[in-house]
Structure formats: C-alpha cells, structure tokens
Amino acid sequence: MARWPARLLVGTVCLLLGGCTQLRYYTQAAQGQYALWSGARPIGDWLDDPATEPRLKVRLAKAQQIRRFAVSELDLPDNGSYKNYAALRRPFVLWNVVATPELSLQPLQWCFPIAGCVSYRGYYSKEEALAYADELRAQHYDVQVGGVPAYSTLGWFDDPLLSTFINYNDAELARLIFHELAHQVVYVPGDSAFNESFASAVEEAGVQRWLAREGNDSMRTAYAQYAARRQDFLALLLKYRGELESVYASDASDADKRARKAQVFAALQEAYQVLKKNWGGFAGYDRWFEQPLSNAHLASVSTYNEFLPAFKKLLEEKKNFRAFYAAVHTMAQIKKPERRQALEQLSSP
C-alpha cells in the first residue's frame, strides 16, 4: 500500500474533491485518510506478532476467510482492500454531519467530483464534527452527528480493516465487508439511493450464502433476529417520517407545523420504547436517540432500502453475481430519471 507524504496527500485530496476553497475541511480529510494508511499493517504481520492479542488474531483470521469468500463466491474485487488492519484510538473512524431545514426532510447536499453530491459531511475528529454541527444549528438547521465504523474509498485506495468494526460478530463483519466492497463494483456519483440499495442487496445475498456455508444454526438464528430488529426499526422510522412529510406539505402555519413536529417526535420516542419491550429490552438502537430528535435523523432513512427489492429481483433473474453486476453497470450508465424508472419497474409485482 502506498505511503504518500501528508502534504502531497492533502494536495491530491483537494484536487479530487474540487479545489481547496475549504482548505481546513480537506486538510483534515487528507490527514485522516493518511493516518489510516500509516497505521495499517498487513494482516499476516499482526498474526505473526507475539504481542498481538489472541482475540484479535482470531478476528483477523476470520476476516481473511470472509475476504476470500467475497472473491470466490460473490465475485467481489480481489484487491488490497481489507488485507491490512489498523488499530484506532477512537470508537468510530468518522463522524458524519447531516442537516436539514427546520421544516423539511430534504437534507443539505455537499458535492465532490468523485463521490458526487451526498447528504453528509464526514470528519475524522468528533470535536470538529460537533463544531460544524453547531455552525449549522446557528443557521437554524436541524442537525445530527453520527459515528461511522467504516467507509469505502470506492477502489481508489486500499481500505483497511479497522478496530472500529473488527469485533463485530462473524455475520455482521461479513455483512460490512461485502457491503463496502460492493461500492467498488458499481458507484454512481450523486445517486445515494442507487448506490446504497445495490450494496445492501449484495450484502444481504452475500451473508445468506456465507451463513449457509460457514455458519451454524445458532449463528443463523442470531442473524435472523438481528435482521428482523433492523427491519422493525426501519419500519418505525419510515412511519414517522411519512407523518412529518404530511405535516410539512400541509397548508398549516409554520407555528402549527413546529408544534406538530414536536408531537411526532414525542410519539416516535414512545413507539420506540414499546418496540424495545417487544424485543425483550434489546437496547441496540438507543444510541440513535442520544441527541435530540430532529429532521436530520430521518432525512436519509430510506436511502439503503429504497431500491433494495428491485436489486434483489434483478439478482434473482440474473442467477449469478457476475451477470448481476454487468446488468447494474449497464443501468448505471443511463440518466438518473430513466434509471429510477427502471428500478421502480423492477420493484413492481
């Protein structure tokens, strides 16, 4: 893996992101990425090092097995990604800032030449993310700051395994690796719903195949429970997002919309407590509620699943991953309205 001088990397990232008009932001992005590279070592080195904790060795060996499966069974890229490991001294690799107007669920967009326009802005420092969030709140935006355990550089660089997710259970570790590698197969700048739904389809099908071959009944049961909870939580958020959309689209005054907005978020809090009881007290989504609820929490809630049924159907039709990827590549070349129409047709019964 290349070890670029930090100053050169700053210049490169500035170029890739469209110039250094926001030098401070681009500098932290470049320095953060460089820190990942410089701290990453080949998995073999960690496995051979007597100082490496035994539990970490087990997790790295499992990641190697998952990585090989991704290539041999899912036709995902066989490159340098996830063949190195970096130990970070923080719980997340990034903190994303999402913002919306006070009475809208439409998120702000930040646009870059490679990634296109996305509805978040990432920081390697939680303090910098919180400071930027405060700036946006001062402009009367609704804001959420969320920790991110992993991200993809879309094949431009070798993404390492990280301490922020290496201790996930086996199925969730596989899910994450499959999802992030899928972004290296197809990525359309500025179309997050397409990109994330595609990667989610690969992730879902990949985990099913991996569990069938490598899992046991206990693992399969645990993952089914995890997936069911995730679906329940998504359905909850979509329900209250729909209510807010109706409020904001109404002819009510802004004052009435603000009052109704507060009622909707209070109802969401109560409904979540009921859902937790149905889950037997499982508290895995409590962190989502740590910050005061706002439009920003719900802005991108459907992004990962909007076209998931369409991609699942396409994979079923194509019967294998190679043909599936070829069809998705073809779809990626057409204009966004036509692409959306094609996906909606696939989603229809």
ZAKESE-415378 format. One line per 2 residues: number of its first residue (from 0); for each residue x, y, z of N, C-alpha, C. Coordinates in steps of 0.2 Angstrom, whole numbers, padded with zeros to 4 digits. Layout:
<sites>
NUM	X:Y:Z:X:Y:Z:X:Y:Z ~ ...;
</sites>
This chain:
<sites>
0	0004:-0006:0000:0000:0000:0000:0004:0006:0000 ~ 0003:0011:-0004:0007:0017:-0005:0007:0021:0002;
2	0013:0024:0003:0013:0028:0009:0015:0035:0006 ~ 0010:0039:0005:0011:0046:0002:0012:0051:0008;
4	0017:0056:0007:0018:0061:0011:0012:0065:0013 ~ 0011:0067:0019:0004:0070:0020:0003:0076:0016;
6	0008:0080:0015:0007:0087:0011:0005:0085:0004 ~ 0008:0080:0001:0006:0078:-0006:-0001:0075:-0006;
8	-0003:0071:0000:-0010:0069:0000:-0015:0074:0001 ~ -0013:0079:0005:-0018:0085:0005:-0019:0088:-0002;
10	-0014:0089:-0006:-0015:0092:-0012:-0019:0087:-0017 ~ -0018:0081:-0016:-0022:0076:-0020:-0029:0076:-0018;
12	-0030:0076:-0012:-0037:0076:-0010:-0041:0082:-0012 ~ -0037:0088:-0011:-0040:0094:-0013:-0042:0094:-0021;
14	-0038:0091:-0025:-0039:0090:-0032:-0045:0086:-0033 ~ -0045:0080:-0030:-0051:0075:-0031:-0057:0078:-0028;
16	-0057:0082:-0023:-0063:0085:-0020:-0065:0092:-0023 ~ -0061:0094:-0028:-0064:0100:-0032:-0060:0107:-0029;
18	-0054:0106:-0027:-0051:0113:-0025:-0051:0114:-0018 ~ -0047:0118:-0016:-0046:0120:-0008:-0049:0126:-0006;
20	-0055:0127:-0008:-0059:0133:-0006:-0061:0132:0002 ~ -0061:0126:0004:-0062:0124:0011:-0056:0120:0013;
22	-0051:0123:0014:-0044:0120:0015:-0044:0116:0021 ~ -0047:0119:0027:-0047:0116:0033:-0051:0109:0033;
24	-0056:0109:0030:-0060:0103:0029:-0056:0098:0025 ~ -0054:0100:0019:-0050:0095:0015:-0043:0093:0018;
26	-0040:0097:0022:-0034:0095:0026:-0036:0090:0031 ~ -0041:0090:0035:-0042:0085:0040:-0044:0079:0036;
28	-0048:0079:0030:-0049:0073:0027:-0043:0069:0024 ~ -0038:0073:0021:-0032:0070:0019:-0028:0067:0025;
30	-0027:0071:0030:-0023:0069:0036:-0027:0063:0039 ~ -0033:0063:0039:-0037:0057:0042:-0036:0051:0038;
32	-0036:0051:0032:-0035:0046:0027:-0028:0043:0028 ~ -0023:0048:0028:-0016:0046:0028:-0015:0043:0035;
34	-0018:0045:0040:-0017:0041:0047:-0019:0034:0046 ~ -0024:0033:0043:-0027:0026:0042:-0021:0022:0039;
36	-0019:0024:0033:-0014:0021:0029:-0007:0020:0033 ~ -0005:0025:0037:0001:0024:0040:0001:0020:0046;
38	-0005:0019:0049:-0006:0015:0055:-0008:0007:0053 ~ -0009:0006:0046:-0011:-0001:0044:-0005:-0005:0043;
40	-0006:-0011:0045:-0001:-0016:0043:-0004:-0023:0040 ~ -0001:-0026:0036:-0004:-0032:0033:-0006:-0037:0039;
42	-0011:-0040:0037:-0014:-0045:0042:-0009:-0050:0044 ~ -0005:-0053:0040:0000:-0058:0041:0005:-0055:0047;
44	0006:-0049:0046:0011:-0046:0051:0008:-0046:0058 ~ 0001:-0044:0059:-0002:-0045:0065:-0002:-0052:0068;
46	-0004:-0057:0063:-0004:-0063:0065:0002:-0066:0068 ~ 0008:-0064:0065:0014:-0067:0067:0017:-0063:0073;
48	0014:-0057:0075:0017:-0053:0080:0015:-0056:0087 ~ 0020:-0059:0091:0018:-0062:0098:0014:-0057:0102;
50	0015:-0050:0101:0012:-0045:0105:0004:-0044:0103 ~ 0002:-0047:0098:-0005:-0046:0096:-0009:-0051:0100;
52	-0015:-0048:0103:-0019:-0051:0107:-0022:-0057:0104 ~ -0023:-0063:0107:-0026:-0069:0104:-0033:-0068:0101;
54	-0037:-0064:0105:-0044:-0062:0102:-0043:-0059:0095 ~ -0039:-0054:0095:-0038:-0050:0089:-0036:-0055:0083;
56	-0031:-0059:0085:-0029:-0064:0079:-0035:-0068:0077 ~ -0039:-0070:0081:-0045:-0074:0079:-0049:-0070:0074;
58	-0050:-0064:0076:-0055:-0059:0072:-0051:-0058:0065 ~ -0045:-0057:0065:-0041:-0056:0059:-0042:-0062:0054;
60	-0041:-0068:0057:-0041:-0074:0053:-0048:-0075:0050 ~ -0053:-0073:0054:-0060:-0074:0052:-0061:-0069:0046;
62	-0058:-0063:0047:-0059:-0058:0041:-0056:-0060:0035 ~ -0050:-0063:0036:-0046:-0066:0030:-0051:-0071:0026;
64	-0054:-0075:0030:-0059:-0080:0027:-0065:-0077:0024 ~ -0067:-0072:0027:-0073:-0068:0024:-0071:-0065:0017;
66	-0065:-0062:0018:-0062:-0059:0012:-0061:-0064:0006 ~ -0059:-0070:0007:-0058:-0075:0002:-0065:-0077:-0001;
68	-0070:-0077:0004:-0076:-0079:0001:-0079:-0074:-0003 ~ -0078:-0068:-0001:-0081:-0062:-0005:-0078:-0062:-0013;
70	-0072:-0065:-0014:-0069:-0065:-0020:-0072:-0072:-0024 ~ -0072:-0077:-0020:-0073:-0084:-0024:-0080:-0085:-0025;
72	-0085:-0082:-0020:-0092:-0084:-0021:-0096:-0078:-0023 ~ -0094:-0072:-0022:-0098:-0066:-0023:-0095:-0062:-0029;
74	-0089:-0064:-0032:-0086:-0060:-0037:-0084:-0053:-0035 ~ -0083:-0052:-0029:-0081:-0045:-0027:-0074:-0044:-0028;
76	-0071:-0038:-0029:-0064:-0036:-0031:-0059:-0040:-0027 ~ -0054:-0043:-0030:-0048:-0046:-0027:-0043:-0041:-0027;
78	-0043:-0036:-0022:-0038:-0031:-0022:-0035:-0030:-0015 ~ -0032:-0025:-0014:-0028:-0024:-0007:-0033:-0022:-0002;
80	-0039:-0021:-0003:-0044:-0019:0002:-0045:-0024:0007 ~ -0045:-0023:0014:-0047:-0027:0019:-0042:-0033:0020;
82	-0036:-0031:0018:-0030:-0036:0019:-0025:-0033:0023 ~ -0026:-0027:0026:-0022:-0024:0031:-0027:-0022:0037;
84	-0024:-0021:0043:-0028:-0019:0049:-0024:-0013:0052 ~ -0029:-0008:0054:-0027:-0003:0058:-0031:-0002:0065;
86	-0027:-0001:0070:-0030:0000:0077:-0031:0007:0078 ~ -0037:0009:0079:-0038:0016:0080:-0040:0018:0088;
88	-0038:0024:0090:-0039:0025:0097:-0046:0029:0098 ~ -0051:0027:0094:-0057:0030:0095:-0063:0025:0093;
90	-0069:0026:0094:-0074:0021:0093:-0076:0021:0086 ~ -0075:0027:0082:-0078:0027:0075:-0072:0030:0071;
92	-0072:0028:0065:-0067:0031:0060:-0069:0038:0058 ~ -0075:0039:0057:-0078:0046:0055:-0084:0047:0059;
94	-0086:0054:0059:-0092:0056:0062:-0095:0060:0056 ~ -0101:0058:0054:-0105:0062:0048:-0110:0067:0051;
96	-0110:0072:0048:-0114:0078:0050:-0120:0078:0044 ~ -0126:0077:0046:-0132:0078:0042:-0136:0084:0044;
98	-0139:0088:0039:-0143:0094:0041:-0148:0094:0036 ~ -0154:0097:0039:-0160:0099:0035:-0163:0105:0037;
100	-0167:0109:0033:-0170:0114:0036:-0175:0113:0041 ~ -0177:0117:0045:-0181:0116:0051:-0188:0113:0049;
102	-0191:0114:0044:-0197:0112:0042:-0197:0108:0035 ~ -0192:0104:0034:-0191:0100:0028:-0187:0094:0030;
104	-0188:0088:0026:-0184:0082:0027:-0179:0082:0021 ~ -0178:0087:0017:-0173:0087:0012:-0166:0089:0015;
106	-0162:0084:0015:-0155:0086:0018:-0151:0090:0013 ~ -0147:0094:0017:-0142:0098:0013:-0137:0093:0009;
108	-0134:0096:0004:-0130:0092:-0001:-0123:0095:-0001 ~ -0118:0091:-0001:-0111:0093:-0002:-0108:0089:-0008;
110	-0106:0092:-0013:-0104:0089:-0019:-0097:0089:-0020 ~ -0094:0083:-0022:-0087:0082:-0024:-0087:0078:-0031;
112	-0082:0079:-0035:-0081:0076:-0041:-0081:0069:-0041 ~ -0078:0065:-0036:-0078:0058:-0036:-0085:0055:-0033;
114	-0086:0057:-0028:-0092:0054:-0024:-0099:0057:-0027 ~ -0098:0063:-0030:-0104:0067:-0032:-0107:0070:-0026;
116	-0114:0072:-0026:-0117:0075:-0021:-0120:0070:-0016 ~ -0118:0071:-0010:-0120:0067:-0004:-0123:0071:0001;
118	-0127:0068:0006:-0131:0071:0011:-0128:0071:0017 ~ -0121:0071:0018:-0117:0071:0024:-0111:0074:0023;
120	-0107:0076:0028:-0101:0078:0028:-0097:0075:0033 ~ -0091:0072:0032:-0088:0067:0036:-0082:0071:0039;
122	-0081:0069:0046:-0075:0072:0050:-0071:0066:0053 ~ -0065:0066:0053:-0061:0061:0057:-0061:0063:0064;
124	-0062:0069:0066:-0062:0071:0073:-0070:0073:0075 ~ -0072:0070:0081:-0078:0071:0083:-0079:0078:0085;
126	-0074:0081:0088:-0075:0088:0090:-0076:0093:0084 ~ -0072:0091:0079:-0073:0095:0073:-0080:0094:0070;
128	-0083:0088:0070:-0090:0087:0068:-0095:0091:0072 ~ -0094:0091:0079:-0098:0094:0083:-0098:0102:0082;
130	-0092:0104:0081:-0091:0111:0080:-0095:0113:0073 ~ -0094:0109:0068:-0098:0111:0062:-0105:0111:0063;
132	-0107:0106:0067:-0114:0105:0068:-0117:0111:0072 ~ -0113:0114:0076:-0115:0120:0080:-0116:0126:0075;
134	-0111:0126:0070:-0112:0131:0065:-0118:0131:0061 ~ -0120:0125:0059:-0126:0124:0055:-0133:0125:0060;
136	-0132:0123:0066:-0138:0125:0071:-0139:0132:0071 ~ -0133:0136:0072:-0134:0143:0072:-0137:0146:0066;
138	-0137:0143:0060:-0141:0145:0054:-0148:0142:0054 ~ -0150:0139:0060:-0157:0136:0061:-0158:0130:0057;
140	-0153:0126:0056:-0154:0119:0053:-0155:0114:0058 ~ -0159:0109:0057:-0159:0103:0061:-0153:0099:0059;
142	-0149:0096:0064:-0143:0093:0063:-0142:0086:0067 ~ -0139:0082:0064:-0137:0075:0068:-0130:0074:0066;
144	-0126:0072:0072:-0120:0069:0071:-0119:0062:0073 ~ -0117:0058:0068:-0117:0051:0069:-0110:0048:0068;
146	-0108:0043:0072:-0102:0039:0071:-0103:0034:0066 ~ -0097:0033:0062:-0097:0029:0056:-0091:0024:0058;
148	-0093:0017:0058:-0087:0012:0059:-0083:0011:0053 ~ -0086:0012:0047:-0082:0010:0041:-0084:0014:0035;
150	-0080:0015:0030:-0082:0018:0024:-0078:0015:0018 ~ -0080:0017:0012:-0077:0014:0006:-0073:0020:0002;
152	-0067:0019:0000:-0064:0024:-0005:-0065:0022:-0012 ~ -0070:0018:-0013:-0073:0016:-0020:-0067:0013:-0024;
154	-0062:0010:-0021:-0057:0007:-0025:-0051:0011:-0027 ~ -0052:0018:-0025:-0046:0022:-0026:-0040:0020:-0022;
156	-0041:0018:-0016:-0036:0016:-0011:-0038:0010:-0008 ~ -0033:0007:-0005:-0034:0000:-0001:-0037:0002:0006;
158	-0043:0000:0007:-0047:0001:0013:-0045:-0004:0018 ~ -0042:-0002:0024:-0040:-0007:0029:-0046:-0010:0033;
160	-0045:-0015:0036:-0049:-0017:0042:-0048:-0013:0048 ~ -0053:-0011:0052:-0052:-0006:0057:-0054:-0009:0064;
162	-0051:-0007:0069:-0053:-0009:0076:-0060:-0006:0077 ~ -0063:-0002:0074:-0070:0001:0075:-0075:-0005:0073;
164	-0073:-0010:0069:-0078:-0015:0067:-0076:-0022:0068 ~ -0069:-0023:0069:-0066:-0030:0069:-0069:-0034:0074;
166	-0072:-0032:0079:-0075:-0036:0084:-0083:-0037:0083 ~ -0085:-0035:0078:-0092:-0037:0076:-0093:-0045:0076;
168	-0099:-0047:0077:-0099:-0055:0076:-0098:-0057:0069 ~ -0097:-0063:0068:-0095:-0065:0061:-0099:-0063:0056;
170	-0106:-0064:0057:-0111:-0062:0051:-0111:-0055:0050 ~ -0110:-0051:0055:-0111:-0043:0054:-0104:-0041:0051;
172	-0098:-0044:0053:-0092:-0042:0050:-0092:-0044:0042 ~ -0095:-0050:0041:-0096:-0052:0034:-0100:-0047:0030;
174	-0106:-0045:0033:-0111:-0040:0030:-0107:-0034:0028 ~ -0103:-0031:0033:-0100:-0025:0032:-0095:-0025:0026;
176	-0091:-0030:0026:-0086:-0031:0021:-0089:-0032:0014 ~ -0094:-0036:0014:-0097:-0037:0007:-0100:-0030:0005;
178	-0103:-0026:0009:-0107:-0020:0008:-0101:-0015:0005 ~ -0096:-0014:0009:-0091:-0009:0007:-0087:-0011:0000;
180	-0086:-0018:-0001:-0083:-0020:-0007:-0088:-0019:-0013 ~ -0094:-0020:-0012:-0099:-0019:-0017:-0099:-0012:-0020;
182	-0097:-0007:-0016:-0096:0000:-0018:-0091:0001:-0023 ~ -0086:-0004:-0023:-0080:-0004:-0028:-0082:-0007:-0034;
184	-0088:-0010:-0035:-0090:-0013:-0041:-0094:-0009:-0045 ~ -0099:-0005:-0042:-0103:0000:-0045:-0104:0006:-0041;
186	-0103:0012:-0043:-0105:0018:-0039:-0106:0023:-0044 ~ -0112:0026:-0043:-0114:0032:-0047:-0114:0038:-0043;
188	-0109:0043:-0045:-0109:0049:-0041:-0116:0053:-0041 ~ -0118:0054:-0035:-0124:0058:-0034:-0130:0054:-0034;
190	-0130:0048:-0033:-0136:0044:-0033:-0135:0039:-0027 ~ -0136:0042:-0021:-0135:0038:-0015:-0140:0032:-0014;
192	-0146:0033:-0016:-0151:0028:-0016:-0150:0022:-0020 ~ -0147:0023:-0026:-0145:0018:-0031:-0139:0014:-0028;
194	-0134:0018:-0026:-0128:0015:-0023:-0129:0011:-0017 ~ -0133:0014:-0012:-0133:0010:-0006:-0138:0004:-0006;
196	-0143:0005:-0010:-0148:-0001:-0011:-0144:-0007:-0015 ~ -0140:-0005:-0020:-0136:-0010:-0023:-0132:-0014:-0018;
198	-0128:-0010:-0014:-0123:-0013:-0009:-0127:-0017:-0004 ~ -0133:-0015:-0002:-0137:-0018:0003:-0139:-0025:0000;
200	-0141:-0025:-0007:-0143:-0031:-0010:-0137:-0036:-0010 ~ -0131:-0034:-0012:-0125:-0038:-0012:-0124:-0041:-0005;
202	-0124:-0036:0000:-0123:-0038:0007:-0128:-0043:0009 ~ -0134:-0042:0008:-0139:-0047:0010:-0139:-0054:0007;
204	-0138:-0054:0001:-0137:-0061:-0003:-0130:-0064:-0001 ~ -0125:-0060:0000:-0119:-0062:0002:-0119:-0066:0009;
206	-0122:-0062:0014:-0122:-0065:0021:-0127:-0072:0021 ~ -0132:-0072:0017:-0136:-0078:0016:-0132:-0084:0014;
208	-0128:-0083:0009:-0123:-0088:0006:-0118:-0090:0011 ~ -0115:-0084:0014:-0110:-0086:0019:-0112:-0090:0025;
210	-0118:-0088:0028:-0121:-0092:0033:-0122:-0099:0031 ~ -0125:-0100:0025:-0126:-0106:0023:-0120:-0111:0023;
212	-0115:-0108:0021:-0108:-0112:0021:-0104:-0112:0027 ~ -0104:-0106:0030:-0099:-0106:0036:-0102:-0105:0043;
214	-0109:-0104:0043:-0112:-0103:0049:-0115:-0110:0052 ~ -0118:-0109:0058:-0122:-0115:0061:-0129:-0112:0063;
216	-0133:-0116:0066:-0140:-0115:0067:-0140:-0109:0072 ~ -0136:-0108:0077:-0136:-0103:0082:-0134:-0096:0078;
218	-0129:-0096:0074:-0127:-0090:0070:-0133:-0088:0066 ~ -0136:-0093:0062:-0141:-0091:0058:-0147:-0088:0061;
220	-0149:-0091:0067:-0154:-0088:0071:-0153:-0081:0074 ~ -0147:-0080:0076:-0145:-0074:0079:-0145:-0069:0073;
222	-0143:-0070:0067:-0143:-0065:0062:-0150:-0064:0060 ~ -0154:-0069:0060:-0161:-0068:0058:-0165:-0063:0063;
224	-0163:-0064:0069:-0166:-0059:0074:-0163:-0052:0073 ~ -0157:-0052:0072:-0154:-0045:0070:-0157:-0042:0064;
226	-0158:-0046:0059:-0161:-0043:0053:-0168:-0041:0054 ~ -0172:-0045:0058:-0179:-0043:0060:-0179:-0037:0064;
228	-0175:-0036:0069:-0175:-0030:0073:-0173:-0024:0068 ~ -0168:-0025:0064:-0167:-0019:0060:-0173:-0017:0055;
230	-0176:-0022:0053:-0182:-0021:0048:-0188:-0017:0053 ~ -0189:-0020:0059:-0194:-0017:0063:-0192:-0009:0064;
232	-0186:-0008:0066:-0183:-0001:0067:-0184:0003:0061 ~ -0182:0001:0055:-0183:0005:0049:-0191:0006:0048;
234	-0195:0001:0049:-0202:0002:0048:-0205:0008:0052 ~ -0202:0008:0059:-0204:0013:0063:-0202:0020:0061;
236	-0196:0021:0059:-0194:0027:0056:-0197:0029:0050 ~ -0199:0025:0046:-0202:0027:0039:-0209:0029:0041;
238	-0212:0026:0046:-0219:0028:0048:-0219:0035:0050 ~ -0215:0037:0055:-0215:0044:0057:-0212:0049:0052;
240	-0207:0046:0048:-0205:0051:0043:-0211:0053:0038 ~ -0215:0048:0037:-0221:0049:0032:-0226:0054:0036;
242	-0227:0054:0042:-0231:0058:0046:-0228:0065:0045 ~ -0221:0066:0046:-0218:0073:0046:-0219:0075:0039;
244	-0218:0071:0034:-0219:0074:0027:-0226:0077:0026 ~ -0231:0073:0028:-0238:0076:0028:-0238:0083:0031;
246	-0235:0083:0037:-0236:0090:0041:-0232:0095:0037 ~ -0227:0094:0034:-0223:0099:0031:-0226:0101:0024;
248	-0230:0096:0021:-0233:0098:0015:-0240:0101:0016 ~ -0242:0102:0022:-0249:0104:0023:-0249:0112:0022;
250	-0255:0115:0023:-0256:0122:0022:-0256:0125:0029 ~ -0254:0122:0034:-0253:0124:0041:-0248:0130:0042;
252	-0249:0134:0047:-0244:0139:0048:-0237:0136:0050 ~ -0232:0140:0050:-0226:0137:0052:-0226:0136:0060;
254	-0230:0140:0063:-0230:0138:0071:-0234:0132:0072 ~ -0239:0131:0068:-0243:0124:0069:-0238:0118:0067;
256	-0234:0119:0062:-0230:0114:0059:-0225:0112:0065 ~ -0222:0118:0068:-0217:0116:0073:-0220:0112:0079;
258	-0227:0114:0081:-0230:0111:0086:-0231:0104:0084 ~ -0234:0102:0078:-0235:0096:0076:-0228:0092:0076;
260	-0223:0095:0073:-0217:0091:0073:-0215:0089:0080 ~ -0215:0093:0085:-0213:0091:0092:-0218:0085:0094;
262	-0224:0085:0092:-0228:0079:0094:-0226:0073:0090 ~ -0224:0073:0084:-0222:0067:0080:-0216:0064:0083;
264	-0211:0068:0085:-0205:0066:0088:-0206:0063:0095 ~ -0211:0066:0099:-0213:0063:0105:-0216:0056:0104;
266	-0220:0056:0099:-0224:0049:0098:-0218:0044:0096 ~ -0214:0046:0092:-0208:0041:0090:-0204:0039:0096;
268	-0203:0043:0100:-0199:0041:0106:-0203:0036:0110 ~ -0210:0037:0111:-0214:0032:0114:-0215:0026:0111;
270	-0215:0026:0104:-0216:0020:0100:-0210:0016:0100 ~ -0204:0019:0101:-0198:0015:0101:-0197:0011:0108;
272	-0200:0014:0113:-0200:0011:0120:-0204:0005:0119 ~ -0210:0005:0116:-0214:-0001:0115:-0211:-0006:0111;
274	-0207:-0004:0106:-0204:-0009:0101:-0198:-0012:0105 ~ -0195:-0009:0110:-0189:-0012:0114:-0192:-0017:0118;
276	-0198:-0016:0121:-0201:-0021:0125:-0203:-0027:0121 ~ -0205:-0026:0115:-0207:-0032:0111:-0200:-0036:0109;
278	-0195:-0032:0109:-0188:-0035:0108:-0185:-0038:0114 ~ -0189:-0038:0120:-0186:-0041:0126:-0181:-0036:0129;
280	-0182:-0030:0128:-0177:-0025:0131:-0171:-0024:0127 ~ -0170:-0026:0121:-0164:-0025:0117:-0163:-0018:0116;
282	-0157:-0015:0118:-0156:-0008:0118:-0151:-0006:0112 ~ -0150:-0010:0107:-0145:-0008:0102:-0146:-0002:0098;
284	-0152:0001:0098:-0153:0007:0094:-0154:0013:0099 ~ -0153:0012:0105:-0153:0018:0110:-0149:0024:0108;
286	-0143:0022:0105:-0138:0027:0103:-0141:0032:0098 ~ -0146:0030:0094:-0149:0034:0089:-0153:0040:0092;
288	-0155:0039:0098:-0159:0043:0102:-0155:0048:0106 ~ -0148:0047:0106:-0144:0051:0111:-0145:0058:0110;
290	-0145:0061:0104:-0146:0068:0103:-0153:0069:0102 ~ -0155:0076:0103:-0162:0077:0102:-0164:0076:0095;
292	-0170:0073:0095:-0173:0071:0088:-0174:0077:0084 ~ -0172:0076:0077:-0173:0081:0073:-0175:0078:0066;
294	-0176:0083:0061:-0177:0081:0054:-0171:0077:0051 ~ -0165:0079:0054:-0159:0076:0051:-0159:0069:0053;
296	-0162:0066:0058:-0162:0059:0060:-0165:0055:0054 ~ -0170:0058:0051:-0175:0054:0047:-0173:0056:0039;
298	-0169:0060:0038:-0168:0063:0031:-0166:0058:0026 ~ -0162:0053:0028:-0159:0048:0024:-0161:0041:0026;
300	-0167:0040:0029:-0168:0034:0032:-0170:0028:0027 ~ -0172:0031:0021:-0174:0026:0016:-0169:0024:0011;
302	-0163:0028:0012:-0158:0028:0006:-0155:0020:0005 ~ -0154:0017:0010:-0151:0010:0010:-0156:0005:0007;
304	-0163:0006:0007:-0168:0001:0006:-0172:0003:0000 ~ -0172:0009:-0002:-0177:0012:-0007:-0178:0007:-0013;
306	-0172:0005:-0016:-0172:0001:-0022:-0170:-0006:-0020 ~ -0170:-0008:-0014:-0167:-0015:-0012:-0172:-0020:-0015;
308	-0178:-0020:-0015:-0182:-0025:-0019:-0181:-0026:-0026 ~ -0179:-0020:-0029:-0178:-0021:-0036:-0171:-0024:-0038;
310	-0166:-0023:-0034:-0159:-0026:-0035:-0160:-0033:-0033 ~ -0164:-0035:-0028:-0164:-0042:-0026:-0168:-0046:-0032;
312	-0173:-0043:-0035:-0176:-0046:-0040:-0172:-0047:-0046 ~ -0167:-0042:-0047:-0163:-0042:-0053:-0158:-0048:-0052;
314	-0155:-0048:-0046:-0150:-0054:-0044:-0153:-0060:-0045 ~ -0160:-0061:-0043:-0163:-0067:-0044:-0164:-0069:-0052;
316	-0165:-0064:-0056:-0166:-0065:-0063:-0160:-0067:-0066 ~ -0154:-0064:-0064:-0148:-0065:-0067:-0144:-0071:-0065;
318	-0146:-0074:-0059:-0144:-0080:-0056:-0137:-0081:-0054 ~ -0133:-0076:-0056:-0126:-0076:-0053:-0124:-0069:-0052;
320	-0118:-0068:-0048:-0116:-0061:-0047:-0113:-0058:-0053 ~ -0109:-0062:-0057:-0106:-0058:-0062:-0111:-0055:-0067;
322	-0116:-0059:-0069:-0121:-0056:-0073:-0125:-0051:-0070 ~ -0126:-0051:-0064:-0130:-0046:-0060:-0126:-0040:-0060;
324	-0119:-0040:-0059:-0115:-0034:-0059:-0115:-0031:-0066 ~ -0115:-0035:-0071:-0115:-0032:-0078:-0121:-0028:-0079;
326	-0127:-0031:-0077:-0133:-0028:-0078:-0134:-0021:-0074 ~ -0131:-0021:-0068:-0131:-0015:-0064:-0126:-0010:-0067;
328	-0120:-0012:-0070:-0116:-0007:-0073:-0120:-0004:-0079 ~ -0123:-0008:-0083:-0127:-0005:-0088:-0132:0000:-0086;
330	-0136:-0002:-0081:-0141:0003:-0078:-0137:0009:-0075 ~ -0131:0009:-0073:-0128:0015:-0070:-0126:0020:-0076;
332	-0126:0017:-0082:-0124:0022:-0087:-0130:0026:-0090 ~ -0136:0025:-0088:-0141:0029:-0091:-0143:0034:-0086;
334	-0147:0039:-0088:-0148:0045:-0084:-0152:0043:-0078 ~ -0152:0047:-0073:-0155:0046:-0067:-0162:0045:-0067;
336	-0166:0049:-0071:-0173:0048:-0071:-0175:0041:-0074 ~ -0172:0039:-0079:-0173:0033:-0083:-0171:0027:-0078;
338	-0165:0028:-0075:-0163:0023:-0070:-0168:0022:-0064 ~ -0170:0027:-0062:-0175:0027:-0056:-0182:0023:-0059;
340	-0184:0025:-0065:-0190:0022:-0068:-0188:0014:-0069 ~ -0183:0012:-0071:-0181:0005:-0072:-0181:0001:-0066;
342	-0179:0005:-0060:-0179:0001:-0054:-0186:0001:-0051 ~ -0190:0006:-0052:-0197:0006:-0050:-0201:0000:-0053;
344	-0199:-0001:-0060:-0202:-0006:-0064:-0200:-0013:-0061 ~ -0194:-0014:-0059:-0192:-0020:-0056:-0195:-0021:-0050;
346	-0196:-0016:-0046:-0199:-0017:-0039:-0207:-0019:-0039 ~ -0210:-0017:-0045:-0217:-0018:-0045:-0219:-0026:-0046;
348	-0224:-0028:-0043:-0226:-0035:-0043:-0227:-0038:-0050;
</sites>
